[in-house]
């Protein structure tokens, strides 16, 4: 025992349970399941007689914690990648809109040069420009909505994961009752 207010956790080395870490990038459920499993294992750990120390399988805990650490940066990278993809999508959409507008203007100029259909060409060009701008706006808004939904989903996932980690840390740091004094 290091002090009266601290509790120690003794670790027993040896694998009694098998761990499946075959997937290099676990899904969100896998991460949450691993955190839940670690919490359950800690709650169910056998207590050392005459102390507040618990016996846990060190290899299992270390392997699962390393797996969690390896999976978290991938989630964060995915979120950053989604932001970059959103920006690239918006850029491509704007470029496509400019091409549509330029094409409509070029077509309008060609129609204007023909004197017998000038009025009709101007009207059609304006319709094409408005339609192209509307299509571009619609594509951009749909893209932004889709990316926003994905980012919201990722944010929700990260909030859930953060709250799980905070609860686990809070449980880990909770003061344990002092063991009864042993008569000497």
QUIZIDA-V717239 format. One record per residue. N is the residue number from 1. RES is the residue in one letter. SS is DSSP state (a for helix, b for strand, c for the rest). OMEGA is omega in radians with two decimals (NA if undefined). Layout:
N RES SS OMEGA
N RES SS OMEGA
This chain:
1 X c -3.11
2 X c 3.07
3 X c -3.10
4 X c -3.06
5 X c -3.12
6 X c 3.03
7 X c -3.14
8 X c 3.05
9 X c 3.10
10 X b -3.05
11 X b 3.08
12 X b -3.13
13 X c 3.13
14 X c -3.10
15 X c 3.04
16 X c 3.12
17 X c 3.07
18 X c -3.10
19 X c 3.10
20 X c 3.10
21 X c -3.08
22 X c -3.14
23 X c -3.10
24 X c -3.13
25 X c -3.10
26 X c 3.08
27 X c -3.11
28 X a 3.14
29 X a 3.13
30 X a -3.13
31 X a -3.14
32 X a 3.08
33 X a 3.13
34 X a 3.11
35 X a 3.11
36 X a 3.14
37 X a 3.12
38 X a 3.12
39 X a -3.14
40 X a 3.13
41 X a -3.14
42 X a 3.10
43 X a -3.08
44 X a -3.12
45 X c 3.13
46 X b -3.14
47 X b 3.07
48 X c 3.12
49 X c 3.07
50 X c 3.07
51 X c 3.09
52 X c 3.13
53 X c 3.12
54 X b 3.08
55 X b 3.07
56 X b 3.12
57 X b -3.06
58 X a -3.09
59 X a 3.14
60 X a -3.12
61 X a -3.12
62 X a -3.13
63 X a -3.13
64 X a 3.12
65 X a 3.09
66 X a 3.09
67 X a 3.10
68 X a -3.13
69 X a -3.13
70 X a -3.08
71 X a -3.09
72 X a 3.14
73 X a 3.12
74 X a 3.10
75 X a 3.14
76 X a 3.08
77 X a 3.13
78 X a 3.12
79 X a 3.11
80 X a 3.13
81 X a 3.14
82 X a 3.10
83 X a 3.13
84 X a 3.11
85 X a 3.11
86 X a 3.13
87 X a 3.11
88 X a 3.13
89 X a 3.12
90 X a 3.12
91 X a 3.11
92 X a 3.14
93 X a 3.11
94 X a 3.12
95 X a 3.11
96 X a 3.10
97 X a 3.10
98 X a 3.11
99 X a 3.13
100 X a 3.14
101 X a 3.12
102 X a 3.11
103 X a 3.13
104 X a 3.12
105 X a 3.11
106 X a 3.11
107 X a 3.12
108 X a 3.10
109 X a 3.13
110 X a -3.14
111 X a -3.13
112 X a -3.10
113 X a 3.07
114 X c -2.98
115 X a -3.05
116 X a 3.14
117 X a -3.08
118 X a -3.08
119 X a -3.14
120 X a -3.13
121 X a 3.13
122 X a -3.14
123 X a 3.14
124 X a 3.11
125 X a 3.12
126 X a 3.10
127 X a 3.12
128 X a 3.14
129 X a 3.14
130 X a 3.12
131 X a 3.14
132 X a 3.11
133 X a 3.09
134 X a 3.09
135 X a 3.14
136 X a 3.13
137 X a 3.13
138 X a 3.12
139 X a -3.13
140 X a -3.13
141 X a 3.09
142 X a 3.10
143 X a 3.13
144 X a 3.12
145 X a -3.14
146 X a 3.14
147 X a 3.13
148 X a 3.11
149 X a -3.14
150 X a 3.12
151 X a 3.10
152 X a 3.10
153 X a 3.13
154 X a 3.13
155 X a 3.12
156 X a 3.11
157 X a -3.12
158 X a 3.10
159 X a 3.11
160 X a -3.12
161 X a 3.12
162 X a -3.14
163 X a 3.08
164 X a -3.14
165 X a 3.14
166 X a 3.10
167 X a 3.12
168 X a 3.13
169 X a 3.14
170 X a 3.11
171 X a -3.14
172 X a -3.07
173 X a 3.12
174 X c 3.14
175 X c 3.09
176 X c 3.11
177 X c 3.13
178 X c 3.09
179 X c 3.13
180 X c 3.12
181 X c 3.10
182 X c 3.13
183 X c -3.12
184 X c NA
